[in-house]
Amino acid sequence: MDSRRSVLREVMSETGTTQSELSRISGVKQPSLSQFLSGRVEMSDDMLDRLLSCMGYRLEVVRRPIRRDLGRSPERSWRLHRELSKHLTHSTLKIWEPTIRRNLGRLLSSVQGEPHIGNLGRWRRLVDERDITQLRRMMTGRDTDSIQMREVSPLGGLLSQDERSRALERVG
């Protein structure tokens, strides 16, 4: 089962437990159960475990790291941005800001369509707000949103050639 509500549904079906019964034995209001089961409200692992326990089950969660394979270009971009993130502080951002703003202007004049135009606006806001945490997240994330943000990154030209070479030495 890949979702909490699927697990809950399956156990309720297997045990013949209705929403009303589960509400009475768990103390969770029936409308809340209905929202969990419909997906309108996300339930936590703790809540699911509590509900399962009322039906004689327990939740076992297995967490393991899975490396997300990227294509060659997104992998190169991730490595370069990751290297750059090692230097990111409020003071380096202040030093980098003129280059970032120049790059944003250049990119805005040449990029078309979404999500690129919107992502350039997001980069500008992150720099304007000096949001180091979110900047790092965009620079180092391997999720789709971060990858798309890096496709229009205004952070070019900030690494030395040596740093670029080191970051890319293991990329084919």
LINBEL-V794346 format. One record per backbone hydrogen bond with DSSP energy under -1.0 kcal/mol. CO is the residue of the C=O (numbers start at 0). NH is the residue of the N-H. E is the energy in kcal/mol with one decimal. If there is no record, write none. Layout:
BEGIN
co->{CO	CO}
nh->{NH	NH}
e->{E	E}
END
This chain:
BEGIN
co->{2	3	4	5	6	7	8	9	10	11	17	18	19	20	21	22	28	29	30	31	32	33	34	34	34	43	44	45	46	47	48	49	51	51	52	70	71	72	73	74	75	76	77	78	79	80	83	88	89	90	91	92	95	96	97	98	99	100	101	102	103	104	106	106	112	114	115	116	117	118	119	120	121	122	123	124	125	129	130	131	132	133	134	135	136	142	143	144	145	146	148	149	159	160	161	162	163	167}
nh->{6	7	8	9	10	11	12	13	14	16	21	22	23	24	25	26	32	33	34	35	36	37	38	39	40	47	48	49	50	51	52	53	54	56	55	74	75	76	77	78	79	80	81	82	83	84	86	92	93	94	95	96	99	100	101	102	103	104	105	106	107	108	109	110	116	118	119	120	121	122	123	124	125	126	127	128	130	131	134	135	136	137	138	139	140	146	147	148	149	150	151	152	163	164	165	166	167	170}
e->{-2.0	-2.6	-2.8	-2.6	-2.3	-2.5	-2.6	-2.7	-2.4	-2.1	-2.7	-2.4	-2.2	-2.5	-2.0	-2.2	-1.9	-2.6	-2.0	-2.4	-2.8	-1.9	-1.0	-1.1	-1.6	-2.4	-2.8	-2.3	-2.5	-3.0	-2.4	-1.1	-1.7	-2.5	-1.4	-2.2	-2.4	-2.5	-2.5	-2.5	-2.4	-2.6	-2.6	-2.2	-2.2	-2.4	-1.7	-2.3	-1.6	-1.7	-2.9	-1.6	-2.4	-2.9	-2.2	-2.7	-2.6	-2.3	-2.3	-2.9	-2.8	-1.4	-1.0	-2.4	-2.3	-2.6	-2.2	-1.7	-1.9	-2.5	-2.4	-2.4	-2.6	-2.3	-3.2	-2.9	-2.4	-1.7	-2.5	-2.7	-2.0	-2.4	-2.2	-2.2	-1.8	-2.3	-2.6	-2.2	-2.4	-1.1	-1.4	-1.5	-2.4	-2.6	-2.5	-2.4	-1.8	-1.7}
END
